[in-house]
Amino acid sequence: MAPMSALGTRRPGSGLARGSLAGLAAAGGGAASQFLIVLLITRSLDPDAAGAFFTATALCLMLAGILRLDAGNGLIYALARRPREPSGRTVLWAALTPVATVSALAACAVTIFDAELAELTGVPDGVWPALAATLPAVVLADVLVSATRGLGSMRPTLLLDGLGRPMGQLLLVAAGVLVGTSLPILTAAWALPAVPATVLAAVWLRRHLPGPTAPPLGHGGGGTTAFRLGRAEGGMAAFWRYTGPRSAAAAIQAVFQRLDIVIVAVLAGPAPAAVYTAATRFKVVGQLANQGLVQAVQPHLVRALADGDLARARRLYQTTTMWLVALTWPIWLGYAALAPWLLPLFGPSYADGVTIALVLSGTMVVATACGMVDVVLIASGRTAASLVNTTCAVAVTIVVDVLLVPSHGALGAALGWSAGVLAKNALPLVQISRRYGLRPFGRHSASAFRLRGVAA
């Protein structure tokens, strides 16, 4: 009899659908909270203070993305392979030990260099120590919640990442704004919900991970501390042999996601950074459709490409591209048309972001037309090529920002981000087209919305 999947169900299709919906709901909760916090801050603080808040939180998230070392994805892979083996705790400690160590060291460094960071970014004194105090929790919360998904449960992700942390951030920031508290306390209120999320995720894992003395399923009483990734033996070295090479890619991706806001603050000042943040917050809405489709389709792409079934891979790629276009183009085109009326919702000072909104919308229309091209590249096993592509995209963004931000402010940053996004999509598009003959549009595009196409 075939073993049950890590989802604990005999119907993997239904489990995948439920997992995708839960992941989409969690992402939706986070996106809605993020948007409402931006709206609250821009309506309550002057542009300079709002820009300082956005710069500090963006840099905190960027630093956290680097410090996670991609341990969350490593735990998903490791724990999903052997969810009932007692070696799970060994793997968890193998992941957490270096992550917690580097996070604590980074928090100390941020506290020590508070004055230098304040001078460089324009963020007032006291903000960086407030964020440094919670930085390890911000890092560990994501890693621990990822580990729960490795054990086949989406409930902690939905409750903690989708509801608990976002709602906690929104409520605490709103309370801080209502009582007129200082900027350091506001940023601390934004980061504080990571602490209970870390504790609750750790408690959940403690209850669901087998103890070190429990015999592994189907293996008698031996091998209680062994953990194997492929042919590698157990322990910390085995885990980081798999996860280590991906840490660089995850760090670069984290930098790419937040670097633009920090560059605007450094080169143009906090006020333009606030305008840029407000004008680009709508992109999280359009990214939800992509996230939901990726969660559902990526395993099937991996299987099709591993089996050499290019026909099925082509069908999946072209079908999902059409769905992305159908789901997101109305959002981007609508945002471009309504930006003159939407951006003043953030305040009168943000009406100048209309041009930025047009750049954002046009870029995402083109990027969406490429489909989940980087996912296809990674599914084919070419993770090194994906790393190079992301590195090139970051380099393009930095070069264009340095050239344009000093003279054009937030618009220059939008153009730099646009150039990076286009490079990040164009490079893998050329690579999968040449290597596998895969293109985002073709004969399967027309049937994407038929019942057979959806089922495929």
Secondary structure, DSSP 8 states (H G I E B T S, - for coil): -----TTS-S-HHHHHHHHHHHHHHHHHHHHHHHHHHHHHHHHHS-HHHHHHHHHHHHHHHHHHHHHTTTHHHHHHHHHHHSTTSTHHHHHHHHHHHHHHHHHHHHHHHHHHTHHHHHHHH---TTHHHHHHHHHHHHHHHHHHHHHHHHTT--HHIIIIIIIIHHHHHHHHHHHHHHTT--HHHHHHHHHTTHHHHHHHHHHHHHHHS--TTS--TTSTT--TT---STT--SSHHHHHHHHHHHHHHHHHHHHHHHHHHHHHHHHT-HHHHHHHHHHHTTHHHHHHHHHHHHHHHHHHHHHHHHTT-HHHHHHHHHHHHHHHHHHHHHHHHHHHHHHHHHGGGG-GGGGGGHHHHHHHHHHHHHHHHT-SHHHHHHHTT-HHHHHHHHHHHHHHHHHHHHHHHHHHTHHHHHHHHHHHHHHHHHHHHHHHHHHH---SSSTTTTTTTSHHHHH-
